[in-house]
Amino acid sequence: MAEHDLVIRGGFVVDGSGEPGREADIAIENGCIAQVGNVPGAGAEEIDARGKLVAPGFVDVHTHYDGQVTWGDALSPSSNHGVTTAIMGNCGVGFAPVRDHDHDRLIRLMEGVEDIPFPVLAEGLPWNWESFPDYLDSLSDRRFDIDVGAQLPHAALRVYVMGDRGANREDATDEDIAAMAQLAKSAVEAGALGFSTSRTLNHRTSDGQPTPTLTASEKELTGIAMALGEAGKGVLQFVSDFNDPQKEAAMLRRIVEQSGRPLSVSLAQADVAPEGWKLLLSEIEAAQAAGLEMRAQVGPRPVGLLLGLELTLNPFSGHPVYQTIAGEPFEARLAALRDPAFREKLLNDEPDAENPFVKSILRSFGKMFVLGDPPDYEPTDDKTVAAIARARGSTPEAVALDLMLADEGRGMLYLPFLNYAQGSLDPVKTMLESPASLPGLSDGGAHVGMICDGSFPTTLLTHWSRDRSRGDTLPLEFLIKRQSHDTAAWVGLKDRGLLKPGYRADLNVIDHDNLTLHAPYIVHDLPAGGRRLMQRADGYEATLVAGEIIQRSGAATGAKPGRLVRGAQSV
């Protein structure tokens, strides 16, 4: 008779503590880890993990599945990459609280900030909630492949309380702040894991308006943070342009000092200020050294736009000639682009885009790379479109078009716009190594036609522990601890992230030697027939959530043990 529900035999266990790995068995009972070591008793099911890495399930603290969880039950692509818990509601955008007349307003904000099309959200969102606790209640009976936790988004909160004044970024009155604070307190008491906000000009509605939270005052932010402090629950998540890093970091530090709540902020290297990240990181490290709970969320590779004929943007998106076919079906556009006369006309055209960001990327051939399969996320200069054009004696525009027309028009170009200002990931290594950083920023569930970074955890395990050839790597035990124990503990989920008795049986069995990340591709599985980028990896032999196998050899099993996580958890 079986003594355990499941036993994983003979794997190389890296348990999330940061300690060296060891060969061991793991016994699972009732969704939790019962034993780690030599397990003599049999399991009702057993997994032979000899020669394989066994690690905790990964906790991704920065995703945007706020809409997807209302219509779907698979939090892919994150669940394809060893993630067993995803935290959504980041960057101040989301769908609760909301009044009926503001549905479209919140959709336009999500569409603009996170590139999730209006028709997808309009058809997919059931809107069977008003308050944030209502939103959580609407998710409580739903089942997913992995666990999901939610944060209260500032933009929705501000519009709910202030209406047009909030959307138009007017200063909040004392009464407004008190109302937002009370709702924030109610949200974390109902199970929100935290509160998020945005202070970056990059975040705009789909019709070009800045996010409602862009200029929210320190008084407003402190008032909301103090409400979380009164409840004794929840983390704070910020994204900002940091035009004055010291001033902004000082404000965030004051908010933490007054509220007593942990705060994380997005950190990346920007081309316009390649050394600016160092100052912000040093400020956060100083705050941490002073005993304050502040962290920088960092990504393990460049944040890169994917450009292609099936995607939101391509190098010709701003060309008037291309715009004449932009609304045509995919096959019709391919036929036009293959026509020599149309091709010549397009290549002689000039871009005419009003958006300065779009206008700049459309001509960045010296920083536009062939993605490849498997993708190279630390490419050398000779792989740029400009370099290939020089080698071929051609123009960058012609080469870009040819590369996108490859693979039946599904070729993709890669334009890293953060974390690659100097053509190296050495700055990212420094960020990852900092005791004041956490892995984050994957944006799983968002940017469905431009970015596919839900695979960040796989990059950590492949590029940083094994494959990097242009610099030093990092210890596997360190990387796994960061992506499991440290991220889980940060958002208060202290019942997971470690492979020890009593902890949740969220874990991965990985063929680390052969773990391979493949190039992104398009699927059409969103509401209203919407398309999105997906990415898969070979080498995840099994992913378990609460002791149930949700992925085996890269294929979903159909198991749906995932639930909404309400609030902090303990063993």
N, C-alpha and C positions, 0 to 999 in steps of 0.2 A: 504493500500500500504506500502511496506517495506521502511523504511527510511535508512537502512544500508545494506551493502552487507552481513555482517555476524555479529552476536552478540554472545559473549560467556557469559553465564549467571551464576552469583552467585559463581564463583570460588574463591579460596583463592589465591589472586594475590601477588606474590613476584616479584616485578617489575624490579629487576636488579640493583637498586640503593644502596642496602644494608640496606634499611629501613625495619622495621617490616612489614610482610605481612598483608593484610586486605581482607575482602570479598568485591568483586566488580564485576561489569559487564565490558566488553570491547566491544566497537563497532568498526568495521573495514569498511573502505571505500577506494576503489581504491588502495588496497594493503598496506594501512597505517592505523595506529591506529587513530581513530577519537575521541573517548571518553573513559575514564576510570572512573568508579564510578557507579552511578545509571543511567542506560540507559533506558528511558521509551519507545523509539521508537523500532519498530520491525525490525528484520533482515530478508533478503531474505532466509537466512539459520541461524539456531541457534544451539548452542552447550550447553547442560545442564552440567555445570561444578561444580554443588553443591557437596561439599565434596572432590573436586579435587584441586590439585595445578595447578596454571597457572603461567608460567615462560617464560621469553624471550627464543627465540631460542638460542642454544649454538653456539659459534664461536670457532672452533678448528684451532689454529694457526700453527699446526705442522702435516701436512699430506703429502702423496706422491701419489696423484692421477694424476700425470703428464701424464702417459700413458692412464690410464683408461678413462680420460675425452675425449680422442680422438676417442674411439670406443664405450663407453657406455654412458648411460644417468642417471644411478643411482649411486650416490656416497656412496654406501654401503661398509662396515658396518656402516660408520659414520651416515648416515641418518636414521639408525635404532635406534639411541641413542640420539635423540633430537638435533642433530647438524643441523643447517640451513645454515651455511657458513663454508667452509673448505678452508684453505690456504695451497697450495702445493708449490713445489719447494724448499723444505728444504734440509739442509745438503749438499748443493753445487752440488746436482745431479739432472739432468733433461735432456731435449732433444732439447734445443735451447739456443743459436744459434748453427747451425751445418752445416758442409759441407757434401756433398753426401758421400764422402769416409770415413766419421767418424761415420756413422750411427751405425755400429756394435760396434765400440769402446764405444759409449755412452750406448748402450744396455748392453754390458758386465759390465760396471761400475754399472749401475742400478741393474743388476742381482746380482752382488757381494755384493753391499752395502745394497740393500733393498729386496733381495730374491724374485725377480720377474723373472720367467724363461725366458731365451733367446727366445724360440719358441713363447711364448705368446707375447712378445714385437715385435719380428720380423714380426709376422703375423698381430698384431693389430695396430701398428703405421703406419699411412698413409704417414708420412714424406712430407706433403704438405706445408712445410715452410723451411726457412733457417735462417733468423734473428729472434730475440725474438719478435719484433713487428709482424712479419709474423705469428709466433706461436699463439700469442694472436688473430690475425685476423682469424686464422683457427678455433678458439674456439668461436668466437663472434656470429656465427649463430647457434651454438649448444644449445640444451635445456637439462636441468638436473633437478633432483628432488630438489636439493639445490643449493645455490650460491657457486661459486668457485673463489678464487683469486690466482694469481700466483706470484712467486718470481723468479728472475734471478739466475740460478745456476752457481757458480764459475767454476766448473769443465768444463762444456760445454763452457763457455766463454773463459777460458784459452786455451783449445784445439783449439777453433775456431781461436783465434788470433795467437797462438804460434805453433800449429801443434804438431809434435812429441816432440819438446822441451818442450811444456807445459805438455804433457802426461808423459814425463820422469822427470818432476819436476825440470827442469833447472830454474835458476833465470831469472825472467822477466827483460828485458832491459827497459830503460826509454821509448823507442818507444812502446814496448809491453804494458807497464802500461798505456800510453796515449791512446792507441787503446782500451784497455779494459775499461778504464774510459769513453771514448766517447760512447761505446756501452752500458755501464751500464746506463749512463744518458739517452740515447735514449730509453732504456727499461722502465725506470720508467716514462718517459714522455709519453710513449705509454700505460701505465697502469699497469706495474709491481708494486706490493705492496712492493717490497724490493729486497734484494740481500742476498744470503746465501753461506756459505763456510764450509768446513770441515778440521779439523786439528787432526784427530784421526787415528791411525794405524788400528783400527777396520774396517775402510772403505777401502775396496779393490775391485778391479775388480774380476770377476769370475775366471780369470786365475791367481789371486794372487798378482797383482801389486797394490801398494798403490794408493790412490786417487790422481789425479794430483795436488790437492791443498794442500797436506799435509804440505809441507815446504814453502809455499808461504811467501815471506818476509813481514815485517811490512810496508815497502815502497809500495809494491804492494797492500796490503789490504787498506792502507790509501789512495792511489791514487784512488781506486775504490770508497771508502766511500766518498771521497771529491767530486766526480762527483755527487753522490746522494745529497750531501750538496749543490752543485751549483744548482741542479734542485729544491731543497727544498722539496724533496719527498722521501719516502721509508724508510723502516726499514732494519736493518742489523741482520742476524741470523748466529750464530757460534756454531759449536760443536768441542770440543777439548778434548784431553786426560788430559790436565792440570797436566802434570808431575811436573811442577813448578808453582803452582797456583798463587802465588804472582806476579811472573814475567809475566805470561800470562795475568792475570787480569789487570796488569799495562799497558800492551800493548793495550788491548781492551779499557781501559779507555782513553788512548791517542787518539785512533781512534775516539772515541765519542767526545772528547774535540775538536779535529781538524775539524771533519766533521759536528758536530752538529746534527747527525742523531741518532735515538734510536737504541739500540743494545740489543739483548737477546742472552743468551747462555744456552745450555743444562746443567742441574745440576742433578746428581744422586749420591747415595751412592755406592761406589765400594767395593767389598770384599777385594781387595788388599790394600786399604787405607780407612778403615771404617769411619775415622774422617775427611778425606780430604775435603768433601763437606762443612764443617763448615767454613773453611778458605776462600774458594771461595765465599760462600754466604756472609760472613762478608765484603769481598772486594766489592761486588756488592751493599750491603746495604750502605757502606760508600760512594760509588760513587753516589748513589741515594740521600743520605743525603746532598751531595755537589751540588745537583741540576742537575746531569747528568741523562739522560734517559737510564738507564741500568736495565735489568731484568734477572732473572734466570727462564728458563722454567723448570717446575717440573712435574712429574707424580704422580697420586694419589695412586699408588700401585706399587709393584715390576714390573720391566720389566722382564718378564719371558719367557723362551723358552718352547714351547709345543712340546713334544716328542711323537711320535706314529708311527705305521706301515704305515699309510697313509701320513705321514708328511715328511718334508725334512730330519729330523734326528730322530734317536731313539738310545737308549743306546748301540745297537749292530752295528751301522752304520760303525764303524771302525774295526769290526771283519772280518778277511779274510773269515771265514766260512759264515757269513751273506752276504758278497759281492758276493758269488756264486749264490745267489737268488735275489740280490738287484734289478736287471733289469727285473725280472719276473712280470707279472701282479699281482695285489693285491691278488686275490683269490688263485693264485698259491703259493704265498709267505705264505699265511695263512695255506695252506695245508702242506707246508714244515715245518713250525714252530709248527704245531700240531703233526707232526710225531715224536714219541718218540726217534727214533735213531738220527734224525737230531737235535732235541732239545738237546739231551745229548752232541752231538758233538759241538753245538754252545755254550752251557753253560761251556764247558771245554776250549773254545777258549779264546785268549787274543786280545785286540784291538791293531791295528797297524795303527794309524792315524798320518799323518805328521803334520797336523794343530794343534798347541798347544791348541787353544781354544776348538776344537772338542775333543781332547784327554783328556782335563781336565773334560769336562762335561760328557763324557762317563762313568766316574768312580765316579761321585758326588752323590752317592746314599744317602748320609747323608743329602743332600739338595734337593733331588728330591721327590716331593710330588704327591699324588693322587689328581687330579684336582677336581673331584666331580661335581655334578649338583644339586643346584647352586654351582658355584665355590667358594672356600674359598681362598681369596687372602691374608689372614694373618694367615696362618696355623701354628699349633704348631708342635714341634719336633716329637711327637708320630705319626704323619701322614707321616713321611718320608718313603721312600722305605726301607731304612736300618732298621728303627724301626719296620716296619711291618714284615720284614724278621726275626728279632730277636724274635718277638712275635710268629711267626709261626715255629721257629726252622728251617728256610730255608736260602737260600742265597739271597742277594739283586738281583743278576742277574735273578734268577728263579722267584722271586716275580715281578720284573719289566716286565718280559716276560708275566707272567700270567695276570698282570693288563692291558697290552696293547692288549692281546688277548680277553679280555672281550668285550662285546657288539659287537660281530661278528668282532673282530679285530680292533675296532674303539676306544678302550680305550686310554686315553691320560694321560701323566705324565707332571708335571709342575715343571720347574727348574728356580726359580728366580735368576737372575745373577746380577741385580742391585736393590738397595733399600731394600735389605733384608740381609745385612751382619751379623746382630745381631739377626735375627729371629723376628724382630718387626718392625712395621711401625711408631714407635715414631719419628724417624728422618724425615720421610715423612711429618708427622704432622707439625713439626717445619718448614720444607720447605714451606708447603702450607700456613702457618700462616704469613710468612715473607711479609712485605709490598713491598719487592723487587722481589717477585716471581709472576709467571703466570702459570696457568695450561697449559700443553702442552705435547709434546713427544708421542702422541698417534700413530703416524706413520700410520694412516688410509690409506689403499690402498697398503701398503707395507708388506714385510715379510709374503707373502701369505701362506707359508708352515711351519712357525716356531713361529710366534707371532700374537696375535689377540688382540691388545690394542685399537682399534677404539672405544671400549666400555668404555674408561676412564670416559666420562661424567656421565655414569650411575653409575660407582663406586663412584664418588663424591657424588651423591645423595643418594645412598643406604648405602655404608659402612661408609662414613664420617659423614653423618647427622643422621643416624638411627640405623645401625646394629652393629657397632664396639663394641666388648665385651672385647678386650684386652687393652683398654686404652680409653682416652677421645675422644669424637666426636667434630664436629665443627658446628657452626650455619648454618642452611639452607640458610638464607638470604645472609650470607657471601659467601658460596660456589656458589650460583647462580650468584651473582655479579661477582665473579672471572671468571666464565665460559662464561659469556655473555657480560656484559658491559665492563669489564676490558680487555678481549681478543680482543673484537671488537675495542675498542679505541686504543689499542696498535698498530694495523696495519692500523689505520687511518679510520676505518669504523664507523664513528660516527653517522650514520643514523640508527643503529640497536643496540641491546643489552639492551634496556630499553623499558618497557611497559608504554609509555607516548604518548600523542597526538602528531602527526607529525612523529613519528618513524615508520619504516617499521613494518608491521604486521608479523614478524617472531616470532613464539611462540610455546609453548608446553602446552598441557593440560595433566596432569599426575596424575594417581592414586598412589600418593606417598606411601601410606600405604602398597600397594601391588606391588610396583615396584620391579621386580625380574630379575636379570641377569642370563641367562642360559649358560651352557657350550658351548664352541665353537664346530663347526662341519664343515665338508668339503662339498663344492659344486664344481661342475665342470662347470663353466660358463664363463671362460676366453677364449680369442682367442686360437686357436689350441687345444681346449679341456682342457686347463689348469685348475688346481684345486686351490682353495684358501680356507682359513679359514673364516668362518662367525660366527657371534654371535648375538643372538636376546635377547630381553628383553620384558617381560610382564609389562604393566602399562603405557605405552605411549598411552593415549587415543586418542590424535590427535596431529599432528605436522603440523604447517602452515608455508609456505614460501610465503612472499608477499601476505598474505591473502588467499592463496589457501591451502586446506588440502592435504598434500602429503602422510601422513600415518594416518590410523585410526585403533585403536586397534591392532597395530603392523603389519598391512597389508598395502602395498603400494596401493594408489588409482589410480595410473597412471598419476596423474597431474605432469607436468614438468614446474613449474614456475621459476626454477633456471637458472641463467645466469652467464656468466663471469663478474666479478666485475673488472672494469678498474680503478685503482687508488683509492685514498682516497675519502671518501664520507661524506657528511654532511646532516643534517636534512633540 
